[in-house]
Structures are given as structure tokens and as C-alpha cells.
Amino acid sequence: MRLRQRQPLMVRRLRRKFVLTAMTALLIIVVLMISCILLIYFHQQDSRADSTLQMLLDNDGTFPDMKDPSQPDNSGGRIPGQGPRGADFDAARAIEMPFETRYFTVRLDADGNILSTDVDHIAAISSEDAESYAASAFSSGKTKGYLDGYKFADNVQDNGVTLIVFLDCNSSFSNLTQLFRISILIAGITLVLMLVLVEALSGNAVAPVVESLDKQKQFISDAGHELKTPLSVISANVDVLELTGEKNEWTKSIRNQVGRMTALVTNMLTLSRMDEAKWKDLFSRVNFSKIAQSTADTFRVVAKSREKEYTISIQEDLHVFGEQRALEQLCTLLLDNAMKYSSEHGSIVISLTEDHKKARLEVSNTCDEIPSGNLDRLFDRFYRADSSRTRIPANSGSTTATAGGFGIGLSAAREICESHGGEIRAVHDAEHIIRFIVLLPLDRNTKGKEKKTAS
């Protein structure tokens, strides 16, 4: 249990994928095996029925005389015990065929009129039933087929009379059904046992990944904390340079790059601490509406400086169970992403509403071109679709200083959402509009009224 709690969310997803893949492959194999077994059994029974029907048709609706395999064959045949052992078994079975085979025959003239019926070899069929089956078979125009568990075949004799033989195959179908049920039962038990086994062994399968991720997380944590000090020193030195001299494009560029590196370190540390077990201990009931409104207000100046149309629509008093700083960072990441990649003089909309006991946060922006393919790739770590998304110059004066981006912000946003039991996805509403949707579970007894502002 302790190991499961320490496992990062990525590792848990990997284990689920491993189990799902293994069980899907096993299910396909089991289905194919059962299908092959049933098809082979049906083919064997069908071929045996065809042979029996052909024998009856060749002998005018009766079985030919069979010799006892225990007696010598005076016509030159072999004596039992000589030759292959299977021949004795086949001969013995042939003798029993007239006694174990249930069938009936019907003779019809060229117009389909019943001439005679023979139901002496079956107890479940009367003469009237036989005539009804014969009429159905004759009207179908088929020379062989199945009717209610009886396989039939016909033969037109020299005198124009049609002989139809019906063979009772219900016992074969019953055996096939029983075989199917047994196969399904065994397959179900096998799948359950394999699920338990694969689930138990999946930890060993992903152990190298767990070890690698632990080392990666430790490195990110150590590097992040080590980078904070020199970044703070650089920022302080830039302040001194601007106080002793004057602001210029070089100090402005340094400040922007420091801001970018600070944002990168913050996001990396967020990703690193998302999977810690103690992370959940920081959760409490927070007003998500206030967080979203406060974060949205801080981006008004940025939107105005870049001549963006900025719209805010926040429903009040929506509470969620989570960590306040992480939720603030979530809103910041989405708005910063919208500002960074929105088209020139484009529009940005942020809204928060209640949707089926969930808080629905949406951030949409216009863009010159939406990335092609699966938009879920935008949430992969270090993924960037720079060729299809607008980039902000490094000296644009962004207060968030995130020009260009490192492809880690949306990944951190997804980690925050999933750690809070929510989800995030990207959709495109129109040719040049992309919208990010966040769904977080609401705390109970949460009600609110909608508040709209625009600028």
C-alpha cells in the first residue's frame, strides 16, 4: 500500500495501460480459441450429418446392411485385428448408425404433392409434422439446409419422385451449446485469474520506470531549488543596474529571460510535487470562483497592452476541495498560454460555471492555426506545436515573461487537474478558436450566481 501511494500518477497510468493491453491481448486470444473450437466442432458435426444424409439418399431412405466387424469378411475384406486399429472402430460405429440416428423421409411428386412419409425412425415427429417440414423444404428451393434443428437433403429419382431425408441434429446443437457455455465459463475464470496475476506482476514490469521517475523527480527538485538562488541574484543585479543607470533593451531582455526561467522552475517543481503523498494533506475547501476571478483580473493589463479582446465570466461561490496555490497556478497557466499563443489583436475568454456537480473552467483564444492531429498531445511534457501556434517575441513586455514557452505549462496544468480528481481537454470550436476545458468536482452545498464583466 505504501508503494502504491508513492507511485507517480504517470506510473499508475502506465500500470493501467500495461494491464489493459495484456488483458486485451489475452481476451482476443481466448475469443479466437473458443471460436476455432466451436467452428471445428460444428464443421465436424455438419460433415458427419452430410455423410449420413448422403448414405440415406443413396440407399432410398434406409441404411445399407452393415457387416459385424467381429466376423471374418468372406468377400476378401480384412479380419479385425489386422491393419489400422481405427478401421475396427469405424466399422463398429457404422453398424450402430441405424440404431442411434433419428431421421424421417418424405416423398413428393414433381408438383410438390406428398406421396408418402416414413417416421418410423423418430418419435418426436408425426406424419403431419413430416409433411409440413417437407413442404417448407420443397418451397425453399434448396437441395440441403436446416429447419428447426433438422438438416435435410433431397434427391430427385429417375421416376421424377423427390426424396427428402431429414436428420435430427438437435443433440449435436445441444452439445454445441453446452460446449459454448463451458468454454465461456472457463474463459471467464481464466480472465479473472489472469487479471489478478497481471495486476500483481505489473508492479515488477514498471519497476524500472518507477526508479527512473524517482531519480528524475529528485533531480528536478534539486535543480529547481539550486536554480532559484542564482535567478534571484540575477534579478537583483538587474534592479541595481536599472537604478544606477537606466533601463535599456539589454536589461529588459535579461529581466524577461529571468522571468521565463523562473516560470519554468516553478512549473517543474509543481510537476515534481504533484505525486508526493503529502500533497493531499494540503487540500481544503477553497473558493474556486475567487481564485479564478483574482487570476483573471491580473491578466487585464497584459491583455490591454497586447490589444487583446478580453472577456471574463465567473459564476460566484463555486467551491472545490483542493490546494489553493495549485489552483491559482492552474488558472495562471491557462491564461498565460492563451495570451502567449493567441493571434494578434485576437480575443480571449475565461469562464467558470457549474456543470453537473462540477466546476467547469473554460479558457478559449483565437489563434492563427490550430495544431493538427490529436490535441491531447498539447498536454505532453515538453511538447510544442510552434509551427502552428503564434509565438510572442521575447521583448514584447509580457509581465509573465513566458515568450516562446518550454512545452511544460499545459503538462503541469493536467497534473494539477488530475491530482484534484478532475480532467482537462482541448477542443477547437471553429477554424481559428481553441478552447481548454477543466472539470473539477464541486464541494457539496455549493451554490452561486453568475457574474459577468468585460473589457
C-alpha positions, 0 to 999 in steps of 0.5 A: 500500500505504501508503494502504491501511494508513492507511485507517480500518477504517470506510473499508475497510468502506465500500470493501467495501460500495461494491464489493459493491453495484456488483458486485451491481448489475452481476451482476443486470444481466448475469443479466437480459441473458443471460436476455432473450437466451436467452428471445428466442432460444428464443421465436424458435426455438419460433415458427419450429418452430410455423410449420413444424409448422403448414405440415406439418399443413396440407399432410398431412405434406409441404411445399407446392411452393415457387416459385424466387424467381429466376423471374418469378411468372406468377400476378401475384406480384412479380419479385425485385428489386422491393419489400422486399429481405427478401421475396427472402430469405424466399422463398429460405429457404422453398424450402430448408425441405424440404431442411434440416428433419428431421421424421417423421409418424405416423398413428393411428386414433381408438383410438390404433392406428398406421396408418402412419409416414413417416421418410423425412425423418430418419435418426436415427429408425426406424419403431419409434422413430416409433411409440413417440414417437407413442404417448407423444404420443397418451397425453399428451393434448396437441395440441403439446409436446416429447419428447426434443428433438422438438416435435410437433403433431397434427391430427385429419382429417375421416376421424377419422385423427390426424396427428402431425408431429414436428420435430427441434429438437435443433440449435436446443437445441444452439445454445441451449446453446452460446449459454448457455455463451458468454454465461456465459463472457463474463459471467464475464470481464466480472465479473472485469474489472469487479471489478478496475476497481471495486476500483481506482476505489473508492479515488477514490469514498471519497476524500472520506470518507477526508479527512473521517475524517482531519480528524475523527480529528485533531480528536478527538485534539486535543480529547481531549488539550486536554480532559484538562488542564482535567478534571484541574484540575477534579478537583483543585479538587474534592479541595481543596474536599472537604478544606477543607470537606466533601463535599456533593451539589454536589461529588459531582455535579461529581466524577461529571460529571468522571468521565463526561467523562473516560470519554468522552475516553478512549473517543474517543481509543481510537476515534481510535487504533484505525486508526493503523498503529502500533497493531499494533506494540503487540500481544503475547501477553497473558493474556486470562483475567487481564485479564478476571478483574482487570476483573471483580473491580473491578466487585464493589463497584459491583455490591454497592452497586447490589444487583446479582446478580453472577456471574463465570466465567473459564476460566484461561490463555486467551491472545490476541495483542493490546494489553493496555490495549485489552483491559482497556478492552474488558472495562471497557466491557462491564461498565460498560454492563451495570451502567449499563443493567441493571434494578434489583436485576437480575443480571449475568454475565461469562464467558470460555471457549474456543470453537473456537480462540477466546476467547469473552467473554460479558457478559449483564444483565437489563434492563427492555426490550430495544431493538427492531429490529436490535441491531447498531445498539447498536454505532453511534457515538453511538447510544442506545436510552434509551427502552428501556434503564434509565438510572442517575441521575447521583448514584447513586455509580457509581465509573465515573461513566458515568450516562446514557452518550454512545452511544460505549462499545459503538462503541469496544468493536467497534473494539477487537474488530475491530482484534484480528481478532475480532467482537462481537454482541448477542443477547437470550436471553429477554424481559428478558436481553441478552447481548454476545458477543466472539470473539477468536482464541486464541494457539496452545498455549493451554490452561486450566481453568475457574474459577468464583466468585460473589457 
